[in-house]
Amino acid sequence: MRALLRVLTLLRVLTRHRLDVPLLRQQIPFALRLAIWLMPWRYLVPVRVSEPERVKQALIDLGPVFVKFGQLLATRRDILAEEWVEPLATLLDKVPPFSSEEAQEIIEQAIGEPVEQAFKEFESAPLASASVAQVHAARLSTGEAVVVKVIRPGIKRIMYRDIRLMRAIARVLNTWVPDFRRLRAHEVINEFEKTLYDELDLQREAANASQLERNFTDSPILYIPQTYWQYTNRKVLVQERIFGVPVNDIEAIDAAGIDRKELARVGVEIFFTQVFRDSFFHADMHPGNIFVNPATPSKPQYMAVDFGIVGSLTHADQAYLARILLAFFERDYQQIAQLHVDCGWLPPDTPVREFEGAIRAVSEPIFARPLAEISFAQVLLGLFQTARRFNMQVQPQLVLLQKTMLNIEGLGRQLYPQLDLWETAQPILRQWFKAQVSPKQVVRQLRDNWPDMAQQLPQLPGLLYKALEQQAKPVTVPAVKPQKPRKKLLLPVLLLAVGLLTMPIHWSWLWHHAPLNSVIVIVALLWLWRRSR
């Protein structure tokens, strides 16, 4: 019964905002068409605003889960046109607060003691209220000022209901609206569901905060508030309360004497440090979650909150992304195209030359602008949109990266319009890339992988024997001399392989001198190759 009422509510909202107009242009089932025709609002409400604005208002009327879905869609510039992104980007996740009594009851059940015992002070009026949780100011019994984040009661049931409804809508639209299929709605809904359920777990958010706090311990550029784990679990999160200047309050920043140019530069440094040094980045860095420490105006320090959404890249993704960005600013479009295939973002049978031409067509107009005006986020967006035409499956972590980069660029240029992101980012990228290919890093990776290599060592003789036995079989080809058997090479190859794998045990000095080690390996392999001819 509840599901039926929710469907009727959906139809009422759609027709009230005249979203029936584009739907009726499609070949939809007669029953659905009749239900829309019978809705009285479609005869009372004229179409006055654009379709994207009407969708935005409909999402607001459908409630907080749909609002959050609209916010996610606003980050998917790779699948939505700009006229749709702009209205959705203004959606605000604000809902009426639930009562302080309910909040305190949830806290007491979660921490196992009365609020009066755990907290010396607890403000009944929330500091903020959103769809998933609300935040109260408090003071611990030991005197520390804290914020207490509490999950909204009943929100899990509402999420489950509305996500099921979204899936049903997507199935209908995929069936009856051909243009809708290119949006890959099920992929987007799956991503949304994962993000939403991650935000429901405050213990996970606390773990994210702790990881960032470790990554930036004693950092002069980013401060992460302390988490009080004894009061934290899946439904309640207690963290140190910070008192900073909102990053988008330009007047307050100027009044505090904070160097805005340096503040903008530091923001870019923080982002690229998280992505390339730590491979773990705060992925919800909008102005509501970022503050500036007023105590250090000459050396700006950011202060971050709300760690429900974070991103992480594999080492391979880091390397490919760094190479793609560097290649882009060197206008090496062939390398960009090949890297997309090499890293598995595009199918192996992708026509690389054709893809290279498509990238060139998108990229060259960007370089018509001054370098300081080029947007990294727009570069990635252009590459993703182009790659989608060649069947690229955009990974969720890359979408988070592009969204976060867009936020950082927007904040940076709001603080200092002349900000040159490339000037700040290029040294970080080049330094990171240089470190990855240094002999020291290669030796470190070999040392880290040694346990796995040692475990697989017993299988190596058998595998080598099978490979060489296969090679030793005579090949019968007309007018071609049969190849010489190579079984006589079996013993040298096995000895070489075993010797190389046991080198760390016997010749530790030689193992830690990668260039000399590499020369020995290359000479040995060349000798074997010449012997096999």
C-alpha positions as CSV (number, residue, x, y, z in Angstrom):
1,M,0.0,0.0,0.0
2,R,2.8,2.4,0.9
3,A,4.5,1.6,-2.4
4,L,1.3,2.4,-4.3
5,L,0.9,5.7,-2.5
6,R,4.5,6.6,-3.3
7,V,3.9,5.9,-7.0
8,L,0.8,8.1,-7.0
9,T,2.8,10.8,-5.3
10,L,5.5,10.5,-8.0
11,L,2.8,10.8,-10.7
12,R,1.3,13.8,-9.0
13,V,4.7,15.6,-8.7
14,L,5.6,14.8,-12.4
15,T,2.4,16.2,-13.7
16,R,2.4,19.2,-11.4
17,H,5.7,20.2,-12.8
18,R,4.5,19.3,-16.3
19,L,7.1,16.5,-16.8
20,D,4.3,14.6,-18.5
21,V,5.0,16.7,-21.6
22,P,8.3,15.0,-22.7
23,L,6.9,11.6,-21.4
24,L,3.8,11.8,-23.6
25,R,5.9,12.3,-26.7
26,Q,7.2,8.8,-26.3
27,Q,5.6,5.4,-27.1
28,I,4.5,4.7,-23.5
29,P,2.0,2.0,-22.5
30,F,-1.7,3.1,-22.8
31,A,-2.3,2.5,-19.0
32,L,0.5,4.9,-18.1
33,R,-0.7,7.4,-20.7
34,L,-4.2,7.2,-19.3
35,A,-3.0,7.7,-15.7
36,I,-1.2,10.9,-16.8
37,W,-4.2,12.2,-18.7
38,L,-6.4,11.7,-15.6
39,M,-4.1,13.8,-13.4
40,P,-5.9,17.2,-12.9
41,W,-2.7,19.2,-12.3
42,R,-1.6,18.9,-16.0
43,Y,-4.7,21.0,-17.0
44,L,-4.1,23.6,-14.3
45,V,-0.4,24.3,-14.4
46,P,1.0,25.9,-17.6
47,V,4.6,25.2,-18.7
48,R,6.6,28.4,-17.8
49,V,10.1,27.3,-17.0
50,S,12.7,25.2,-18.7
51,E,12.6,21.4,-18.4
52,P,15.8,21.1,-16.3
53,E,14.3,23.6,-13.8
54,R,11.1,21.6,-13.6
55,V,13.1,18.5,-12.9
56,K,14.9,20.3,-10.1
57,Q,11.7,21.4,-8.5
58,A,10.2,17.9,-8.9
59,L,13.2,16.4,-7.1
60,I,12.8,18.8,-4.2
61,D,9.1,17.9,-3.9
62,L,9.9,14.1,-3.9
63,G,12.1,14.5,-0.8
64,P,15.7,14.3,0.4
65,V,16.7,11.0,-1.2
66,F,15.7,12.4,-4.6
67,V,17.5,15.7,-3.8
68,K,20.7,13.8,-3.1
69,F,20.3,11.9,-6.4
70,G,20.0,15.2,-8.2
71,Q,23.2,16.3,-6.5
72,L,24.9,13.2,-7.8
73,L,23.6,13.7,-11.3
74,A,25.1,17.3,-11.2
75,T,28.5,15.7,-10.9
76,R,28.0,13.5,-13.9
77,R,29.0,16.0,-16.6
78,D,30.2,13.1,-18.7
79,I,26.5,12.1,-19.3
80,L,24.5,15.3,-18.8
81,A,24.5,18.4,-20.9
82,E,25.5,21.7,-19.2
83,E,21.9,23.1,-19.3
84,W,20.9,20.2,-17.0
85,V,24.0,20.3,-14.7
86,E,23.7,24.0,-13.7
87,P,20.2,23.8,-12.1
88,L,20.9,20.4,-10.4
89,A,24.2,21.8,-9.0
90,T,22.1,24.3,-6.9
91,L,20.2,21.7,-5.1
92,L,20.7,21.9,-1.3
93,D,20.6,19.0,1.1
94,K,18.6,20.8,3.8
95,V,15.6,19.2,5.6
96,P,13.7,20.2,8.8
97,P,15.5,18.9,11.9
98,F,14.2,16.0,14.0
99,S,13.7,16.7,17.7
100,S,16.5,16.9,20.2
101,E,14.7,14.2,22.3
102,E,15.0,11.8,19.4
103,A,18.6,12.7,18.9
104,Q,19.5,12.1,22.6
105,E,17.7,8.8,22.6
106,I,19.7,7.6,19.6
107,I,22.9,8.8,21.3
108,E,22.2,7.0,24.6
109,Q,21.3,3.8,22.8
110,A,24.5,4.0,20.8
111,I,27.1,4.9,23.5
112,G,25.4,3.0,26.3
113,E,25.2,5.9,28.8
114,P,23.0,9.0,29.5
115,V,23.8,12.1,27.5
116,E,24.1,14.0,30.8
117,Q,26.9,11.7,31.9
118,A,28.9,11.7,28.6
119,F,28.5,15.5,27.9
120,K,28.8,18.4,30.2
121,E,26.8,20.5,27.7
122,F,24.5,19.4,24.8
123,E,22.8,22.0,22.6
124,S,19.3,21.0,21.7
125,A,19.1,23.2,18.6
126,P,21.2,21.5,15.8
127,L,24.0,23.3,14.1
128,A,23.0,21.7,10.8
129,S,20.3,19.3,9.5
130,A,20.6,17.2,6.3
131,S,18.8,14.2,4.8
132,V,21.1,11.6,6.4
133,A,22.0,13.1,9.7
134,Q,22.1,16.2,11.8
135,V,24.8,17.8,14.0
136,H,24.7,19.1,17.5
137,A,27.3,21.1,19.4
138,A,28.3,19.7,22.8
139,R,31.1,19.6,25.4
140,L,32.5,16.4,26.8
141,S,32.5,15.7,30.5
142,T,36.3,16.3,30.3
143,G,35.8,19.8,28.8
144,E,36.6,19.4,25.1
145,A,34.3,21.2,22.6
146,V,32.9,18.7,20.2
147,V,30.2,18.2,17.5
148,V,27.9,15.2,17.6
149,K,26.6,13.8,14.4
150,V,23.4,11.6,14.6
151,I,21.8,9.5,11.9
152,R,18.3,10.5,11.1
153,P,15.7,8.0,12.5
154,G,14.0,5.9,9.8
155,I,16.2,7.2,7.0
156,K,17.3,3.7,6.0
157,R,13.8,2.6,5.3
158,I,13.1,5.7,3.3
159,M,16.3,5.2,1.2
160,Y,15.4,1.6,0.5
161,R,11.9,2.5,-0.7
162,D,13.0,5.4,-2.9
163,I,15.9,3.6,-4.5
164,R,13.5,0.8,-5.4
165,L,11.2,3.4,-7.0
166,M,14.2,4.9,-8.9
167,R,15.0,1.5,-10.3
168,A,11.4,0.9,-11.4
169,I,11.4,4.4,-13.1
170,A,14.7,3.6,-14.8
171,R,13.3,0.3,-16.1
172,V,10.2,2.0,-17.6
173,L,12.2,4.8,-19.2
174,N,14.8,2.5,-20.6
175,T,12.0,0.5,-22.2
176,W,10.0,3.4,-23.6
177,V,12.4,6.3,-24.0
178,P,15.3,5.4,-26.4
179,D,17.3,8.6,-25.6
180,F,17.2,7.7,-21.9
181,R,19.3,4.6,-22.4
182,R,22.5,6.6,-23.1
183,L,22.4,7.9,-19.5
184,R,23.1,4.3,-18.2
185,A,20.6,5.0,-15.3
186,H,21.1,1.6,-13.6
187,E,24.9,2.3,-13.4
188,V,24.2,5.7,-11.9
189,I,21.7,4.4,-9.4
190,N,24.1,1.6,-8.3
191,E,26.8,4.2,-7.7
192,F,24.2,6.4,-5.8
193,E,23.1,3.5,-3.6
194,K,26.6,2.7,-2.6
195,T,27.4,6.3,-1.8
196,L,24.2,6.7,0.2
197,Y,24.7,3.6,2.3
198,D,28.3,4.5,2.9
199,E,27.1,7.8,4.3
200,L,24.7,6.0,6.7
201,D,27.7,4.3,8.4
202,L,29.3,7.0,10.7
203,Q,31.9,4.5,11.9
204,R,33.1,4.4,8.3
205,E,33.2,8.2,8.1
206,A,35.2,8.3,11.4
207,A,37.7,5.8,9.9
208,N,38.0,8.1,6.8
209,A,38.7,11.0,9.1
210,S,41.4,9.1,11.0
211,Q,43.1,8.1,7.8
212,L,43.2,11.7,6.6
213,E,44.4,12.8,10.0
214,R,47.3,10.4,9.8
215,N,48.2,11.5,6.3
216,F,48.3,15.1,7.4
217,T,49.7,14.8,10.9
218,D,51.3,18.1,11.9
219,S,50.7,19.5,8.4
220,P,50.8,23.2,8.0
221,I,48.4,23.1,5.1
222,L,45.5,20.9,6.2
223,Y,44.0,20.2,9.7
224,I,41.6,17.3,10.3
225,P,39.6,17.3,13.6
226,Q,40.2,14.6,16.1
227,T,37.7,11.7,16.4
228,Y,36.6,10.5,19.8
229,W,36.3,6.8,19.2
230,Q,34.9,6.0,22.6
231,Y,31.7,7.8,21.7
232,T,31.6,6.8,18.0
233,N,29.8,4.0,16.2
234,R,27.6,3.4,13.1
235,K,24.9,5.8,14.3
236,V,26.8,8.5,16.2
237,L,30.0,10.3,15.4
238,V,31.8,12.6,17.9
239,Q,34.6,14.9,16.7
240,E,36.5,17.9,17.8
241,R,34.7,21.1,17.1
242,I,36.7,23.5,14.9
243,F,36.3,27.3,14.6
244,G,37.3,28.4,11.2
245,V,36.4,31.0,8.6
246,P,34.1,29.5,5.8
247,V,36.2,29.3,2.7
248,N,33.7,31.1,0.5
249,D,33.4,34.1,3.0
250,I,35.7,36.4,1.1
251,E,35.0,39.4,3.4
252,A,35.9,37.4,6.5
253,I,39.0,36.0,4.9
254,D,40.2,39.5,4.0
255,A,39.3,40.8,7.4
256,A,41.5,38.1,9.0
257,G,44.4,39.2,6.8
258,I,44.7,35.8,5.0
259,D,46.7,35.8,1.8
260,R,44.1,34.7,-0.8
261,K,46.6,34.0,-3.6
262,E,48.5,31.6,-1.3
263,L,45.3,30.1,0.0
264,A,44.2,29.2,-3.5
265,R,47.6,27.7,-4.3
266,V,47.6,25.6,-1.1
267,G,44.1,24.3,-1.9
268,V,45.4,22.9,-5.2
269,E,48.5,21.5,-3.5
270,I,46.3,19.7,-0.9
271,F,44.2,18.1,-3.6
272,F,47.1,16.8,-5.7
273,T,49.0,15.6,-2.6
274,Q,45.9,13.6,-1.5
275,V,45.5,12.1,-5.0
276,F,49.2,11.3,-5.9
277,R,51.0,11.0,-2.6
278,D,48.3,9.3,-0.5
279,S,45.9,7.9,-3.1
280,F,43.1,8.8,-0.6
281,F,41.2,12.1,-1.0
282,H,38.3,13.9,0.5
283,A,35.7,13.7,-2.3
284,D,33.1,16.2,-0.9
285,M,35.1,19.4,-0.7
286,H,32.4,21.9,-1.3
287,P,32.4,25.3,0.6
288,G,30.2,23.9,3.4
289,N,32.8,21.4,4.4
290,I,36.0,23.6,4.1
291,F,37.2,26.3,6.5
292,V,40.3,28.3,6.9
293,N,42.3,28.6,10.1
294,P,42.3,32.3,11.1
295,A,45.3,31.8,13.5
296,T,47.8,31.5,10.6
297,P,47.0,34.2,8.1
298,S,50.5,34.4,6.4
299,K,50.7,30.6,6.0
300,P,47.1,29.6,5.2
301,Q,45.8,26.3,6.6
302,Y,42.6,24.6,5.6
303,M,40.3,22.8,8.0
304,A,38.0,20.0,6.7
305,V,34.9,18.4,8.0
306,D,32.4,15.7,6.8
307,F,34.3,12.7,5.6
308,G,31.4,10.5,4.4
309,I,32.6,10.5,0.8
310,V,36.2,9.8,0.0
311,G,38.0,8.5,-3.1
312,S,40.9,6.3,-3.8
313,L,42.9,5.4,-6.9
314,T,44.9,2.3,-7.7
315,H,48.6,2.8,-8.3
316,A,48.0,2.0,-12.0
317,D,45.2,4.7,-12.2
318,Q,47.5,7.2,-10.5
319,A,50.3,6.5,-13.0
320,Y,48.0,6.7,-16.0
321,L,46.3,9.8,-14.8
322,A,49.6,11.6,-14.2
323,R,50.9,10.6,-17.6
324,I,47.6,11.7,-19.3
325,L,47.6,15.1,-17.7
326,L,51.3,15.7,-18.5
327,A,50.8,14.4,-22.1
328,F,47.8,16.7,-22.5
329,F,49.7,19.8,-21.7
330,E,52.4,18.7,-24.1
331,R,49.7,18.1,-26.7
332,D,50.8,14.5,-27.2
333,Y,47.4,13.2,-28.2
334,Q,48.7,9.9,-29.5
335,Q,50.1,9.0,-26.1
336,I,46.8,10.0,-24.4
337,A,44.8,7.8,-26.7
338,Q,47.2,4.8,-26.2
339,L,47.2,5.3,-22.4
340,H,43.4,5.0,-22.4
341,V,43.7,1.6,-24.0
342,D,46.8,0.4,-22.1
343,C,45.1,1.1,-18.7
344,G,42.0,-0.8,-19.6
345,W,39.6,2.2,-19.7
346,L,38.9,1.5,-23.3
347,P,38.5,-1.9,-25.1
348,P,41.6,-3.4,-26.6
349,D,40.1,-3.2,-30.1
350,T,39.6,0.6,-29.9
351,P,40.8,2.4,-33.1
352,V,43.6,4.4,-31.5
353,R,44.2,6.7,-34.4
354,E,40.5,7.6,-34.6
355,F,40.4,8.2,-30.8
356,E,43.5,10.4,-31.1
357,G,41.7,12.5,-33.7
358,A,38.7,12.9,-31.5
359,I,40.8,14.0,-28.5
360,R,42.6,16.5,-30.7
361,A,39.3,18.0,-31.9
362,V,38.2,18.5,-28.2
363,S,41.6,19.6,-26.9
364,E,42.9,22.2,-29.4
365,P,40.1,24.7,-28.6
366,I,41.1,24.5,-25.0
367,F,44.6,25.7,-25.8
368,A,43.3,28.8,-27.5
369,R,42.8,30.2,-24.0
370,P,45.6,31.4,-21.7
371,L,47.2,28.6,-19.7
372,A,46.0,30.1,-16.5
373,E,42.4,29.8,-17.6
374,I,42.5,26.1,-18.5
375,S,40.4,24.0,-16.2
376,F,41.8,20.6,-15.2
377,A,38.3,19.4,-14.5
378,Q,37.1,20.5,-17.9
379,V,40.1,18.7,-19.5
380,L,39.2,15.4,-17.7
381,L,35.5,16.0,-18.6
382,G,36.3,16.5,-22.3
383,L,38.5,13.3,-22.3
384,F,35.7,11.3,-20.5
385,Q,33.0,12.5,-22.8
386,T,35.1,11.7,-25.9
387,A,36.1,8.3,-24.5
388,R,32.4,7.4,-23.9
389,R,31.8,7.6,-27.6
390,F,34.4,4.8,-27.8
391,N,32.7,2.7,-25.1
392,M,34.7,3.8,-22.1
393,Q,33.2,2.8,-18.8
394,V,33.9,5.7,-16.5
395,Q,35.0,4.3,-13.1
396,P,33.3,5.7,-10.0
397,Q,36.6,6.8,-8.5
398,L,37.4,8.9,-11.6
399,V,33.9,10.5,-11.4
400,L,34.7,11.4,-7.8
401,L,38.1,12.7,-8.8
402,Q,36.6,14.9,-11.5
403,K,33.9,16.3,-9.2
404,T,36.4,17.1,-6.5
405,M,38.8,18.7,-8.9
406,L,35.9,20.9,-10.1
407,N,35.2,22.0,-6.6
408,I,38.8,22.8,-5.9
409,E,39.2,24.8,-9.1
410,G,36.0,26.7,-8.3
411,L,37.1,27.5,-4.8
412,G,40.6,28.5,-5.9
413,R,39.4,30.8,-8.7
414,Q,36.8,32.3,-6.4
415,L,39.6,33.2,-3.9
416,Y,42.1,34.3,-6.6
417,P,40.7,34.6,-10.2
418,Q,44.2,34.5,-11.7
419,L,45.1,31.1,-10.2
420,D,47.3,29.1,-12.6
421,L,46.5,25.5,-11.7
422,W,49.1,24.1,-14.1
423,E,51.9,26.1,-12.5
424,T,51.0,24.6,-9.1
425,A,50.2,21.1,-10.2
426,Q,53.0,20.4,-12.7
427,P,55.8,20.2,-10.2
428,I,53.8,17.8,-8.0
429,L,53.0,15.6,-10.9
430,R,56.5,15.5,-12.3
431,Q,58.0,14.9,-8.8
432,W,55.6,12.1,-8.2
433,F,56.2,10.5,-11.6
434,K,60.0,10.8,-11.2
435,A,59.8,9.1,-7.8
436,Q,57.8,6.2,-9.2
437,V,60.5,5.3,-11.8
438,S,63.5,5.9,-9.6
439,P,65.9,2.9,-8.9
440,K,65.0,3.2,-5.2
441,Q,61.3,2.8,-5.9
442,V,61.9,-0.1,-8.2
443,V,63.9,-1.9,-5.6
444,R,61.3,-1.1,-2.9
445,Q,58.6,-2.6,-5.1
446,L,60.6,-5.7,-5.8
447,R,61.3,-6.1,-2.1
448,D,57.6,-5.7,-1.2
449,N,56.6,-8.2,-3.9
450,W,59.3,-10.7,-2.8
451,P,57.0,-12.8,-0.5
452,D,54.6,-13.5,-3.4
453,M,57.5,-14.2,-5.8
454,A,59.0,-16.6,-3.3
455,Q,55.7,-18.4,-2.9
456,Q,55.4,-18.9,-6.6
457,L,59.0,-20.0,-7.1
458,P,58.3,-23.7,-6.8
459,Q,56.0,-23.5,-9.8
460,L,58.6,-21.8,-12.0
461,P,60.6,-24.9,-13.2
462,G,57.5,-26.7,-14.3
463,L,56.1,-23.6,-16.1
464,L,59.5,-22.9,-17.8
465,Y,59.8,-26.6,-18.8
466,K,56.4,-26.6,-20.5
467,A,57.1,-23.3,-22.3
468,L,60.5,-24.5,-23.6
469,E,59.1,-27.9,-24.5
470,Q,56.4,-26.2,-26.6
471,Q,59.1,-24.1,-28.3
472,A,61.3,-27.2,-29.0
473,K,58.6,-28.9,-31.1
474,P,59.5,-28.8,-34.8
475,V,57.5,-26.4,-36.9
476,T,56.5,-27.7,-40.3
477,V,56.2,-24.7,-42.7
478,P,56.9,-25.1,-46.5
479,A,60.1,-23.5,-47.7
480,V,61.2,-22.7,-44.2
481,K,64.0,-24.4,-42.4
482,P,62.7,-26.2,-39.2
483,Q,63.7,-24.5,-36.0
484,K,66.5,-26.0,-33.9
485,P,65.4,-27.8,-30.7
486,R,66.0,-25.6,-27.7
487,K,65.9,-28.2,-24.9
488,K,69.6,-27.6,-24.4
489,L,68.7,-24.1,-23.1
490,L,66.4,-25.5,-20.4
491,L,69.2,-25.8,-17.7
492,P,70.7,-22.3,-18.3
493,V,67.3,-20.7,-18.2
494,L,66.2,-22.5,-15.0
495,L,69.5,-21.7,-13.3
496,L,69.2,-18.0,-14.4
497,A,65.6,-17.8,-13.1
498,V,66.4,-19.4,-9.8
499,G,69.5,-17.3,-9.4
500,L,67.6,-14.1,-10.0
501,L,64.8,-15.0,-7.6
502,T,67.3,-16.1,-4.8
503,M,69.6,-13.1,-5.3
504,P,68.0,-11.1,-2.4
505,I,69.0,-14.0,-0.1
506,H,72.6,-14.5,-1.2
507,W,73.7,-11.2,-2.7
508,S,71.9,-8.6,-0.7
509,W,74.5,-5.9,-1.7
510,L,74.0,-6.6,-5.4
511,W,70.2,-6.7,-5.0
512,H,70.2,-3.2,-3.6
513,H,72.1,-1.8,-6.5
514,A,69.4,-1.9,-9.2
515,P,71.4,-0.5,-12.2
516,L,74.2,-3.2,-11.8
517,N,71.5,-5.9,-11.3
518,S,69.7,-4.8,-14.4
519,V,72.9,-4.9,-16.5
520,I,73.6,-8.5,-15.4
521,V,70.1,-9.6,-16.2
522,I,70.1,-8.0,-19.6
523,V,73.6,-9.4,-20.5
524,A,72.5,-12.9,-19.4
525,L,69.2,-12.8,-21.4
526,L,71.0,-11.5,-24.5
527,W,73.5,-14.3,-24.3
528,L,70.7,-16.9,-24.1
529,W,68.9,-15.3,-27.0
530,R,71.9,-15.4,-29.2
531,R,72.6,-19.0,-28.3
532,S,69.0,-19.9,-29.3
533,R,69.4,-18.6,-32.8
